[in-house]
Amino acid sequence: MLMNHSRAQRLMAEQGLDALFLRNALNVTYASDFHNAGASLATRPFAAVVFRDAAVEPFLVVPSVDFRLAKHMSWIQDVRAYIRAEKASDRDREFYPDFFAAVRAGFQDRKATGLRLGYEATFLTAPVFDQVRAALPGCTWVPASDMIGRIRAVKTPEEVANLKRAAEITVKAHESFRQAITVGATERDLALAAQFTMLREGAEQVGFIYVGSNATRGFAHHPFPTEVPLKRGDFVKGDMGCVYRGYESDFVRSYVLGKATDRQQEVYRALDEGSLAIGMYLKPGRSCIDVYNWGFTFMNERLPGYAREFLGHGIGLGPHEEPRLHEGNAMVLEPGMVICIEHSFYLDGARYHFEDTFVIEESGPVCWTAALGRSLEVAV
């Protein structure tokens, strides 16, 4: 089971909520264990409803085409399907005519009225929200996106295991990426080497691979690798992640093909030292503000002019989750959080980019990505 139920119930109690109405695809997966591949289709909404009172059974609403798979995957026993793509199946009763009827029936069967419902105010669109409220008259709707982020920020043991495996796969993929950096190789060659390794090592899919070389393309997240051959002295950056059992990884390193200049080495060394130092500062009880301020000072002592809006982010079912390490986030770090330390520095138009993944344990942080070689230069 993915969801941290005791944490969810405690935070709902603190906020005076009776239940959470979850519509965002990743939150539905988190609550139900149902990995809803069709969630990219806006016309086929999903929902999961979980109650603060453990005696009240949760329920899941899915399109009819996903009914059988949801029953197979989800720990939630009460799965309600509404007509989308399929009108008939081998089940013993009809599907609901629409999403809102299925939601309404779930609450009616529990005689759940007048509830305070937490919802994703940053996600639920106005037309859908209006129809959901109309289907559930008498309920009070409370914005709870931040609280849901806090629930997901602390991972269960199953989540930690999935994230660790995703990180291990991505480190191996990046090793393949680095080995492919040679004179005459192209960005596409590098991307393919990493993709093949991810899939060979057990990833369900490639999350993303952004390859950038030289000052004209070596900045953030260029989506299309080119066929231009690399040459001696080129700058190369590889930002990548895979998906393992629905959980993501995020890892980046930057390189120089051949001999690096003294300034390139200086920048890279500062980023390398900073990545590990900031990661080891991730102690339980410290706030995201504390980590950001400490890390920002650490980096500016080594790279005057260093400027970053954030220094890291949580990772889970999504690539960027809470806790986010920036100066406005008072969230306190806890054991079970998995955090990517991420920072960069621009030099001659190229973005020297660094990222490492840490899990916070009771005794302190542990780095999952320290094994990869940490040298800037790739031998010609």
C-alpha positions as CSV (number, residue, x, y, z in Angstrom):
1,M,0.0,0.0,0.0
2,L,1.4,3.4,-1.1
3,M,-0.6,5.8,1.0
4,N,0.6,6.8,4.5
5,H,-2.8,6.4,6.1
6,S,-1.9,7.3,9.7
7,R,-0.2,10.5,8.5
8,A,-3.2,11.3,6.3
9,Q,-5.7,10.8,9.2
10,R,-3.6,12.9,11.6
11,L,-3.3,15.8,9.2
12,M,-7.0,15.6,8.3
13,A,-7.8,15.8,12.0
14,E,-5.5,18.8,12.4
15,Q,-7.4,20.6,9.6
16,G,-10.8,19.5,10.8
17,L,-11.5,17.5,7.6
18,D,-13.8,14.5,7.4
19,A,-12.5,13.2,4.0
20,L,-10.3,14.0,1.1
21,F,-11.8,14.1,-2.4
22,L,-8.8,13.4,-4.8
23,R,-9.1,14.1,-8.5
24,N,-5.5,14.6,-9.5
25,A,-4.2,11.5,-11.3
26,L,-1.1,11.1,-9.1
27,N,-3.1,11.6,-5.9
28,V,-5.6,9.0,-7.0
29,T,-2.8,6.6,-7.6
30,Y,-1.2,7.4,-4.3
31,A,-4.5,6.8,-2.4
32,S,-5.6,3.7,-4.3
33,D,-2.5,1.9,-5.7
34,F,-4.3,2.1,-9.1
35,H,-1.9,3.3,-11.7
36,N,-4.4,5.0,-14.1
37,A,-2.7,5.1,-17.5
38,G,-5.7,6.7,-19.1
39,A,-5.6,9.7,-16.8
40,S,-4.1,11.8,-19.5
41,L,-7.5,11.9,-21.2
42,A,-9.4,14.8,-19.6
43,T,-12.7,13.3,-20.7
44,R,-12.1,10.2,-18.4
45,P,-11.8,11.6,-14.9
46,F,-10.8,9.4,-11.9
47,A,-11.5,10.1,-8.2
48,A,-10.6,8.6,-4.9
49,V,-12.3,9.4,-1.6
50,V,-10.6,8.6,1.7
51,F,-12.1,9.3,5.1
52,R,-10.5,10.4,8.3
53,D,-12.6,7.8,10.2
54,A,-10.9,4.4,9.4
55,A,-14.2,2.7,9.9
56,V,-15.7,4.4,6.8
57,E,-14.7,2.5,3.7
58,P,-12.9,4.5,1.0
59,F,-14.1,4.3,-2.6
60,L,-12.7,4.8,-6.1
61,V,-14.4,6.2,-9.2
62,V,-13.1,5.2,-12.6
63,P,-14.2,5.2,-16.3
64,S,-15.9,1.9,-17.3
65,V,-13.0,1.0,-19.6
66,D,-10.7,0.9,-16.6
67,F,-13.0,-1.0,-14.2
68,R,-11.5,-4.4,-14.5
69,L,-7.9,-3.1,-14.1
70,A,-8.8,-1.0,-11.1
71,K,-10.5,-3.9,-9.4
72,H,-7.3,-5.9,-10.1
73,M,-4.8,-3.3,-8.9
74,S,-6.4,-1.3,-6.2
75,W,-6.5,-2.2,-2.5
76,I,-9.8,-0.2,-2.4
77,Q,-12.6,-2.8,-2.6
78,D,-15.4,-0.4,-3.6
79,V,-14.7,0.6,-7.2
80,R,-17.5,2.5,-9.0
81,A,-17.4,2.8,-12.8
82,Y,-19.2,5.2,-15.0
83,I,-19.8,5.0,-18.8
84,R,-16.8,5.9,-20.8
85,A,-15.6,3.9,-23.9
86,E,-17.6,0.8,-22.7
87,K,-21.3,0.5,-21.9
88,A,-21.4,-3.2,-21.0
89,S,-19.2,-5.7,-19.3
90,D,-19.4,-9.0,-17.4
91,R,-20.3,-7.3,-14.1
92,D,-23.6,-7.9,-12.5
93,R,-25.0,-4.4,-12.7
94,E,-25.0,-1.3,-14.9
95,F,-22.4,1.4,-14.9
96,Y,-23.3,4.8,-13.6
97,P,-24.3,7.2,-16.4
98,D,-21.6,9.7,-15.6
99,F,-18.7,10.6,-13.2
100,F,-20.8,12.8,-11.0
101,A,-23.5,10.2,-10.5
102,A,-20.9,7.7,-9.4
103,V,-19.4,10.2,-6.9
104,R,-22.8,11.0,-5.5
105,A,-23.7,7.3,-5.0
106,G,-20.5,6.6,-3.1
107,F,-21.4,9.3,-0.5
108,Q,-25.1,8.3,-0.4
109,D,-24.3,4.7,0.3
110,R,-22.3,5.8,3.3
111,K,-24.9,8.2,4.4
112,A,-22.1,10.7,4.4
113,T,-23.6,14.2,4.4
114,G,-22.6,17.6,5.6
115,L,-18.9,16.7,5.5
116,R,-15.9,19.0,5.4
117,L,-14.1,17.8,2.3
118,G,-10.5,18.6,1.4
119,Y,-9.9,19.1,-2.3
120,E,-7.2,20.0,-4.7
121,A,-7.9,23.7,-5.3
122,T,-4.8,24.0,-7.5
123,F,-6.1,21.3,-9.8
124,L,-9.9,21.0,-9.9
125,T,-11.2,23.1,-12.7
126,A,-14.1,25.4,-12.1
127,P,-16.7,23.6,-14.3
128,V,-15.9,20.2,-12.8
129,F,-15.8,21.7,-9.3
130,D,-19.2,23.3,-9.8
131,Q,-20.7,19.9,-10.9
132,V,-19.1,18.0,-8.0
133,R,-20.5,20.5,-5.5
134,A,-23.9,20.2,-7.0
135,A,-23.7,16.4,-6.7
136,L,-22.9,16.7,-3.0
137,P,-25.1,19.4,-1.5
138,G,-24.4,20.4,2.1
139,C,-20.7,19.6,2.1
140,T,-18.1,22.2,2.9
141,W,-15.2,22.3,0.5
142,V,-11.8,23.2,2.0
143,P,-8.7,23.8,-0.2
144,A,-6.2,21.1,0.8
145,S,-3.5,20.9,-2.0
146,D,-0.8,21.9,0.5
147,M,-1.9,19.4,3.0
148,I,-2.0,16.6,0.4
149,G,1.6,17.6,-0.5
150,R,2.6,17.2,3.1
151,I,1.0,13.8,3.3
152,R,2.9,12.6,0.3
153,A,6.2,14.1,1.4
154,V,6.9,11.3,3.9
155,K,7.2,8.0,2.0
156,T,6.1,4.6,3.1
157,P,8.7,1.8,3.1
158,E,7.3,0.5,-0.2
159,E,7.6,4.0,-1.7
160,V,11.2,4.3,-0.5
161,A,12.1,0.9,-2.0
162,N,10.6,1.9,-5.3
163,L,12.4,5.3,-5.3
164,K,15.7,3.7,-4.4
165,R,15.5,1.2,-7.2
166,A,14.6,4.0,-9.7
167,A,17.7,5.9,-8.5
168,E,19.9,2.9,-8.9
169,I,18.6,2.3,-12.5
170,T,19.2,5.9,-13.4
171,V,22.8,5.9,-12.1
172,K,23.5,2.9,-14.3
173,A,21.9,4.7,-17.2
174,H,24.0,7.7,-16.6
175,E,27.1,5.6,-16.6
176,S,26.1,4.4,-20.1
177,F,25.5,8.0,-21.1
178,R,29.0,9.1,-19.8
179,Q,30.7,6.1,-21.6
180,A,29.0,7.1,-24.8
181,I,30.5,10.7,-24.7
182,T,33.2,10.4,-27.4
183,V,34.4,12.5,-30.3
184,G,32.0,12.0,-33.2
185,A,29.1,10.7,-31.0
186,T,25.9,12.7,-31.2
187,E,23.4,13.8,-28.5
188,R,21.0,11.2,-29.9
189,D,23.7,8.5,-29.4
190,L,24.0,9.5,-25.8
191,A,20.3,9.6,-25.2
192,L,19.8,6.1,-26.8
193,A,22.6,4.6,-24.6
194,A,20.8,5.9,-21.4
195,Q,17.4,4.8,-22.6
196,F,18.5,1.3,-23.4
197,T,20.1,0.8,-20.0
198,M,17.1,2.1,-18.2
199,L,14.8,-0.5,-19.8
200,R,17.4,-3.3,-19.6
201,E,17.8,-2.7,-15.9
202,G,14.0,-2.9,-15.2
203,A,12.5,0.5,-15.6
204,E,8.9,0.4,-16.9
205,Q,9.6,3.4,-19.0
206,V,12.0,6.3,-19.6
207,G,10.8,9.3,-17.7
208,F,12.8,11.9,-19.5
209,I,16.3,12.5,-21.0
210,Y,17.5,16.0,-21.8
211,V,20.8,16.2,-23.5
212,G,22.5,19.5,-24.1
213,S,25.9,20.3,-25.6
214,N,27.8,23.5,-26.1
215,A,26.7,27.0,-25.1
216,T,24.0,27.1,-27.7
217,R,22.1,24.1,-26.3
218,G,23.7,23.3,-23.0
219,F,21.1,25.1,-20.9
220,A,18.0,23.7,-19.2
221,H,15.9,20.9,-20.6
222,H,16.3,21.0,-24.3
223,P,13.7,18.4,-25.5
224,F,15.2,17.3,-28.9
225,P,18.7,15.6,-29.1
226,T,20.6,16.5,-32.3
227,E,22.7,14.5,-34.7
228,V,25.6,17.0,-34.6
229,P,28.8,15.2,-33.8
230,L,30.6,16.0,-30.6
231,K,34.2,17.4,-30.8
232,R,37.1,17.8,-28.4
233,G,36.4,20.5,-25.8
234,D,32.6,20.3,-26.0
235,F,30.4,20.8,-23.0
236,V,27.8,18.0,-22.5
237,K,24.9,17.8,-20.0
238,G,22.6,14.9,-19.3
239,D,19.5,15.3,-17.2
240,M,17.5,12.1,-16.9
241,G,15.0,10.0,-15.0
242,C,13.2,6.7,-15.3
243,V,9.9,5.3,-13.9
244,Y,10.0,2.2,-11.8
245,R,6.6,0.9,-10.5
246,G,5.2,4.4,-11.1
247,Y,8.0,6.1,-9.1
248,E,10.4,8.5,-10.7
249,S,14.1,9.4,-10.5
250,D,15.8,12.7,-11.4
251,F,19.6,12.9,-11.9
252,V,21.9,15.2,-13.8
253,R,25.7,15.7,-14.4
254,S,27.7,17.9,-16.7
255,Y,30.9,17.1,-18.5
256,V,33.7,18.4,-20.7
257,L,35.0,16.2,-23.5
258,G,38.7,16.5,-23.1
259,K,40.6,19.0,-21.0
260,A,38.6,21.4,-18.9
261,T,39.7,25.0,-18.1
262,D,40.7,26.0,-14.6
263,R,37.4,28.0,-14.3
264,Q,35.3,25.0,-15.5
265,Q,37.0,22.9,-12.9
266,E,36.4,25.5,-10.2
267,V,32.7,25.7,-11.0
268,Y,32.2,22.0,-11.2
269,R,34.1,21.4,-7.9
270,A,32.0,23.9,-6.1
271,L,28.8,22.3,-7.4
272,D,30.0,18.8,-6.5
273,E,31.0,19.8,-3.0
274,G,27.8,21.7,-2.5
275,S,25.6,18.9,-3.7
276,L,27.0,16.5,-1.1
277,A,27.3,19.1,1.7
278,I,23.7,20.4,1.3
279,G,22.4,16.8,1.1
280,M,24.2,15.8,4.3
281,Y,22.6,18.9,6.0
282,L,19.1,17.3,5.5
283,K,18.6,16.3,9.1
284,P,15.2,15.6,10.7
285,G,13.9,18.6,12.5
286,R,15.5,21.2,10.2
287,S,13.2,23.2,8.0
288,C,13.3,23.7,4.3
289,I,14.1,27.4,5.0
290,D,17.1,26.4,7.2
291,V,18.5,24.1,4.5
292,Y,18.0,26.7,1.7
293,N,19.7,29.5,3.7
294,W,22.6,27.3,4.8
295,G,23.1,25.9,1.3
296,F,22.9,29.3,-0.3
297,T,25.6,30.7,2.0
298,F,27.8,27.6,1.4
299,M,27.6,28.0,-2.3
300,N,28.1,31.8,-2.4
301,E,31.3,31.4,-0.4
302,R,32.6,29.2,-3.2
303,L,30.9,30.7,-6.2
304,P,30.3,34.5,-5.7
305,G,27.2,35.4,-7.7
306,Y,25.6,32.0,-7.3
307,A,21.8,32.5,-7.6
308,R,19.1,29.8,-7.2
309,E,15.4,30.1,-6.3
310,F,15.5,26.6,-4.8
311,L,18.1,24.0,-3.9
312,G,16.2,20.8,-4.1
313,H,12.8,19.1,-4.2
314,G,11.1,15.9,-3.1
315,I,10.5,13.1,-5.5
316,G,7.9,10.3,-5.7
317,L,5.1,9.5,-8.1
318,G,5.9,12.9,-9.6
319,P,9.4,14.4,-10.3
320,H,8.9,17.5,-8.2
321,E,7.1,17.1,-4.9
322,E,7.3,18.5,-1.4
323,P,9.5,19.2,0.4
324,R,10.8,22.0,-1.8
325,L,13.9,23.6,-0.5
326,H,13.3,27.3,-0.9
327,E,13.3,30.4,1.4
328,G,9.5,30.5,1.7
329,N,8.9,26.9,2.8
330,A,8.7,26.3,6.5
331,M,8.0,22.5,6.2
332,V,10.1,20.6,8.7
333,L,12.1,17.6,7.4
334,E,11.2,14.1,8.7
335,P,12.5,10.6,8.3
336,G,11.1,9.0,5.2
337,M,11.4,12.0,3.0
338,V,13.3,11.5,-0.3
339,I,14.9,14.7,-1.7
340,C,16.9,15.6,-4.8
341,I,19.5,18.3,-4.1
342,E,19.6,20.2,-7.4
343,H,21.6,23.3,-8.3
344,S,23.5,24.8,-11.2
345,F,25.7,27.7,-12.4
346,Y,26.0,29.3,-15.8
347,L,29.4,29.7,-17.3
348,D,29.9,31.1,-20.9
349,G,26.3,30.4,-21.6
350,A,26.4,26.7,-20.6
351,R,24.5,25.4,-17.5
352,Y,26.7,23.4,-15.2
353,H,24.0,21.3,-13.5
354,F,24.3,18.9,-10.6
355,E,21.8,16.6,-8.8
356,D,22.0,13.9,-6.1
357,T,19.2,12.0,-4.4
358,F,19.0,11.5,-0.6
359,V,16.7,9.7,1.8
360,I,16.3,11.0,5.3
361,E,16.6,8.3,7.9
362,E,16.2,8.6,11.7
363,S,20.0,8.9,12.0
364,G,20.4,11.4,9.1
365,P,20.6,11.5,5.3
366,V,21.9,8.8,3.0
367,C,22.9,9.5,-0.6
368,W,21.7,7.0,-3.2
369,T,23.7,8.5,-6.1
370,A,27.2,8.9,-4.7
371,A,28.5,5.8,-6.5
372,L,28.7,7.5,-9.9
373,G,32.1,8.9,-10.9
374,R,32.2,12.6,-10.1
375,S,34.8,13.8,-12.6
376,L,34.1,16.7,-14.9
377,E,36.5,15.6,-17.7
378,V,35.8,12.8,-20.1
379,A,39.0,11.4,-21.6
380,V,39.3,11.8,-25.3
